[in-house]
Amino acid sequence: MRNNDDPFADLLRSLEENLQKGGGLGGPPEEGPRARPPAGNPRRFILPVLLLLLFFLFTRSLGFITDWIWFDSVGYASVFFTGYWAWAVLFLAGALIFWLFFLGNVIISRRLDLQGLRDSPVEELAEGFGLRISSFFLVISILLALFMGLTVAGNWKEMLLYLNQTGFNLPDMLFQRDVSFYMFTLPIWEIVRGWMILGVALTLLGCAIVSGFFWRRNA
């Protein structure tokens, strides 16, 4: 009987082809390393960020020039620049202090973790932006530092009042503190306390992510 007339010929031929594709009778071939998704191109984010930055600088520049002209016309240009200097100093100090604190703790947490971040959601997220883990956390730390700097810089008026305070020679009835303490010093203490609590909370969150707390605690 010819193969064309054999009702099992097609079935046998199909089985042979499937076995050849699957690596023979020895079973399917061993899987190689897990394929990584193609890394994204971070350059595609540059243009939108630059456009937003230019728009922000343009609007801020208009307000800055308008206020400068007005203050200068009434002879208070030095007062105008004092506010901007105070804002800039607070921003740089707040951003730098938080950045060093956050990045230092994250680096220590990552080195103490023996498993690392391989095959973790953090690695997948970094690959989505086309960045390495170290570069990804560096970018995150800079963004958080800018946010923390802006948070503390918005209190520049309170800081200037604190640095230039004068006593009222009027103690309160309960603690016998001068009233100026409650008007100039206590607000600064509350601002620093809130800023430190927020900074510690963000740092703890970063350390928990690096150490795999959210996806390894139930392992």
Sequence and secondary structure as in RCSB ss.txt:
>XXXX:A:sequence
MRNNDDPFADLLRSLEENLQKGGGLGGPPEEGPRARPPAGNPRRFILPVLLLLLFFLFTRSLGFITDWIWFDSVG
YASVFFTGYWAWAVLFLAGALIFWLFFLGNVIISRRLDLQGLRDSPVEELAEGFGLRISSFFLVISILLALFMGL
TVAGNWKEMLLYLNQTGFNLPDMLFQRDVSFYMFTLPIWEIVRGWMILGVALTLLGCAIVSGFFWRRNA
>XXXX:A:secstr
  GGG TTHHHHHHHHHHHHHTTSTT S    S        GGGGHHHHHHHHHHHHHHHHHHHHHHHHHHHHTT
 HHHHHHHHHHHHHHHHHHHHHHHHHHHHHHHHHHHH SSTTTTSHHHHHHHHTT  HHHHHHHHHHHHHHHHHH
HHHTTHHHHHHHHT    S B TTT  BHHIIIIIHHHHHHHHHHHHHHHHHHHHHHHHHTTHHHHTT 
